Every structure is written in structure tokens, then in C-alpha cells.
Amino acid sequence: MAQPDAGGPLDWEDVPAFTVSSTAHEISAGRGGATPGRFRARYVVGAILTTVVCTVTVFAFLLALTRQDAGVLWTTVAMIAGSILSLIALYALGATVADEFHRTIVGVWLCLAVFGAGLFLAGWWLLVGTDLVQDETAGAALPYVVEPTAVGAAAAATGIVGLVLSIRRSRREARTAPAARSVPGTIVSVPAPHGWDAGNPLFTDVMVTYPDGDRRETLVVTMQTTPRRVPVEGSAVVVERDAEGRMRVRSDPDHPMVFDAETAEYEDPAGSAG
């Protein structure tokens, strides 16, 4: 039996997210003109602290790899605890910033920049702050430090550029959203999940129809939601086209969606659903 939408604010946790792009990380909740936030001071502090944790963790890995006389206990503790803390911090930071700007890719770019910076700083620390370069016994392991350092620098630079561009795009779309032309649409086909992201089903080739003059057009979109909030065929959406012709699909707050009560097929078979 299908379940109606309980209503409430249109948040990422509440409604399916749609995009006309085939790139999963470009998915946003599509809140219809929601204004992206700003890169707040707490995000800067969080990015710095996460970079420090990543730096210490990678430094311990590289030190254990290149120096036989490195303390086994502290490097082991740093690698294990640092890896756990780094993953938690990166996920929390990326998810928070993505929600601030209503675009998952913003969080992805930030995580790449932070981890890349940590990798670069750890390599630089080992090369400059220790006697590794002068140590003849560790000379053979030098490429294992130089190469990750270069990769980290490239990753950090790429992440920063991607972060800036994605934030600009998010704000540009928000400025054009009020001028978008909106028409009612209908979900007419929901295929089986294409895959899962953090336990949430990802659907490609979802078909949405909408009126365009005296005919109906079909738009193929990608949708991500939770296993308990998969809309059934016939659910209402809003289709928007901005002044530049970009299409966007979002939930229709005036016509609550109906969700499939049979959720088993939408659960992640790997068991990672949150």
C-alpha cells in the first residue's frame, strides 16, 4: 500500500532529489529558488582541523613506510585513530557544506581539497622537517614520499578550483530560479535502482512528463532518495525551465507525493543503509 507524503519543509532528508544531469554528484534537492548559503567561519575552522587530522594520519603512514626506526606504537595509534577521525571529519564537513549550498558536489570538492592538502603537508613535513633526504638508509623510499606529495598538491588545487566554480554555479542558478517558468509534471516511470550512495538508492532514467504548449514532453532525470521515500508512478512534480533553457525538477508542495510502501527492493544489498 502506498504512503502519502507527510508534508513539512522541503529538505534533503524529506524529499527525493532530481537532476537532468547524469552525474550523481550534481544532484541537489531542488527547493525551487532556495538561496545558497555562504562559506561560514565554522566551515573554515572545520576544514583546517580536518586538514590537521589528515596531515598527522598521512604523516604516520609515510613515516612507517620510510623509516624502520619509527616508533611502532605511536605510528600505529596515529594511523588507526587518524584514519577513523579523518573519515568521520571529512564526511561531516562535506555533508554540512553540501547542505549549505544545496549541491552535493560542493562538499565533494571541499573534501578533495582538504584531503589533498593533508597529503601534501604530510609529505612536505617529512621531506623538510626530518632528515629523510639525508638518510641514506631511507633513500630508496624517497619516491614514496615525493610522489604522494605531488599528488596531494594537485588534488588540493583541483579541489579548490572545483569548490569555487561549484559555489558560483549554485549561486548563479539561485539568481535565475525566480525567473524560471514552472509547469506541473508527472513521474511516469521509476526503474529499478541503478546503484546506492551511502545506503540511498540512486535511480537513472526516471521519466517525467510535462505540458509544453499543446503537447506533452518527456524528460529523463536522475533521482536519489531514501528507501522509504521512493515515489510511485503518477506522483506530481514541478518542472522548471530558466531563462537560459536549463531544466530542473523538484517536488510539488501543493500535491504531496505518494511513496512506495514496498521498500525491500530499494534497500542497499550491501547493508549500508542509514
N, C-alpha and C positions, 0 to 999 in steps of 0.2 A: 504494500500500500504506500502511495506517495505521501510525502510530508510537505506541508506548505511552509514557506519561509516565515520565520517568527518575526520578521521585521527588525527595526532598530537601525543604528547608524551603519553606513556603508564602509566597513573596514576590511582590510585584507583578510582578517580572520573570519569574516562573516559571509562574504560573497565570492563566487568564482571570479577569477581574473582572466581577461581576454586580451588577445593581441592579434593583429592581422599579420604580424611578422612570424616567421617560422623559428626564430631564435628564442629559446625558452627564457633566457635571462633578460629579455626585453619586456617580459610580462609585467604589467602594473595593474593595480586594482581598478583603474579607470573610474574614478569617482566623479567624473563629469565636471571638469573645471576646478578640481581641488588644487589649491596653490601649494607648490613645493615649499618646504621649509628652508632653513639656511644651515650652513655648516657651523653648528654652535661650538662654543668653547669646550663643552664637555666631550665633544667628539674629537677635538684636537688632543685633549688630555688622554682620552681613551686610546687614540692612535699612538701617542707617544709611549704610554705604558705598555701597550701590546707590542710595540716595536722593541722595547727593552726586554720583555719576556722572550720574544722570538730570538733576539740577539744572543742572550745568555744561553738559550737552548741550543742554537746552531753552533755557538762557540764551543759548548761542551762536546757536541758531536765531532766537530773538526779537530778539537784538541785530542780527543780519544783516538781519532783516526791517524793523527800525525805524530803524536808524542807517546812513546812507550812508557815514559816515566810519569805520565799524568796520573793524578790521584784517582784510583778506581772508584772509590766511594762517592766523592763529590760529583765526578762526571756522570756516574750512573744516576744518582739522585737528580741532578740537573736535567739529564736527558729525559727521564721518565716524567718527573713533575712538570718540567718545562713544556714537554710535548702536550700533556693534558691541559695545562693552563693556556698554552698558545691556541689550541683548537677551540677551547671554550671562549677565550677572549676574541678571537677572530670571528667566530660565529655571532657572538653577541654584538660586536661592533658593526659587522656587516649588515645584520638584520635590522639594527636600530637605525642606521643611516639610510638603508633602503626604504624603510617605512617613512622616514622624514621626507624623502624626495619622491615617494610613490613609484620607485623604479628599482627593481632588484639589481640591475646591472651597476648601479651606483655603489651598492655595498660590495659587489664582486670586485670592482676596480679598486676600491679602498683596501680591501683585504690583500689584493695582489701588491699594491704599493707598500703596505705595512710589512708583509712577509718579505718582499724583495729588499726593503730597507734593512730588515733584521739580518737577512742573509749577507748583504753587502757589509754591514757594520761588523758582523761577526768575523768575516774574512779579513777585513781591514784591521780589526783589533788583533787578530792572530798574526798578521804579517808585520804590523808596525809596533804593536805593544809587547811582543815577545821576541825571543831570539831565534825564531824558526828559520829565518832566512840564513842566519849564520851557522845554524846547527847542521853539521854535515850528516849526522845520522838521520835527520828528518828531511834531507834534501830531496829524496825520491818522492816524498809525499807532497812536495810543494805544489804540483799541478792540481792536487785535490783541494787545495785552498784557493788558488788563483782563479780557477775556472768557476767555482760557485760564487766567488766574489764578483766576477764579471757578470754572471747570470743574474745575481741579486741586483746589481746596479741597473741592468737592462729592465728587469721586472719592475723595479721601483719607478723608473722613468716612465715605462709604459702604463703602469697603474695610475700615476699622477695625471698623465695626459688623458687617459680614458676617463678618469674621475671628473676632471674639469669639463671635458666635452659632454659627458652624460648629464652632468648637472645643468649645463647650458641648454641641452636639448629638453630636459624636463621642464625647465622654466619657460622655454620658448613655446612648448606645447601648452603649458598652462595659460600663457598670454593669448594664444589663439583659440583656446577652448570656448570662451564665451561667445565667439563669433561662429561656432560650429552649427551646422544645420542638423537637427536631430529628427529622426523618424522612428516609429515603433518597428521593432524587428521580432523575429521568432526563431528559436532554435529548432531546426527540423531534423537534425541528425547528430547523435552523440556516439561515436565509435568506441571500441574498447580502449582502455588506457594505452598510450604509446610507451609510457615508462613512468617512473616515480622520482620525485625530487624531495628528499628529506621526509619520505613517507607519504607525500601528497601526490595524487595521480595527475599525470600530465597527458592531456588529450590533444592530438593533432587532427586536422581535417574535420573539425566541428563545423557543421554547415548552418549558417544563419541567413534567413531570407528577410528582405525589407522592400517596401514600395519605392519605386523610382519612376515618377510620372504615372503612366498608365500600365506599367508592367512591374513585375517583381524581380529583383536581382538577388543573386546568391553570393554570399561572402563566406570564404573558408577561413576560419580562425583557429588559433591555438588557445586552449583553456587549461588553467590549473586551479585546483580547488582541493578540498579535503574529502576523504572517503564518504563522509556523511552529508556532503553538500554538492552532490552531482545532479545538476538539473535534468529533468526528463524532457523528452522531445515535446515541443509545444510551449515551453516556458518563454516568457516575454523578456526581451532585452531592448536596449536603446542603441541605435546605430547612428554614429555621428560622422559628418564629413566637414573638415575645416576649410578655411579659405584656400589652402594650398592643395586640397584634394586628398589629404590623409584621412584614412578611415579609422574609426575607433568604435569598440563595442563595450558597453557597460550594462550593469543591471538596471532594471526599471523599478525605481522605488514606488511607483504608483501601481504596479502589478507584480506582487511578490512571486518569486519563483516557486516551483514545485520540485522537490528533490526526491530522488530515487531512494526508497526505503530498503532496497536490497543492496546493502553496502559491501557484501563479501567480495564481489569481483573487483572492487575498487581499492581493496586493502593491498598494501605492498607485500608481495610474496616473500620478500626478504625479512619482513617483520620489523621494519624500521619506522613504522608509522608512529607519530607522536600524538 
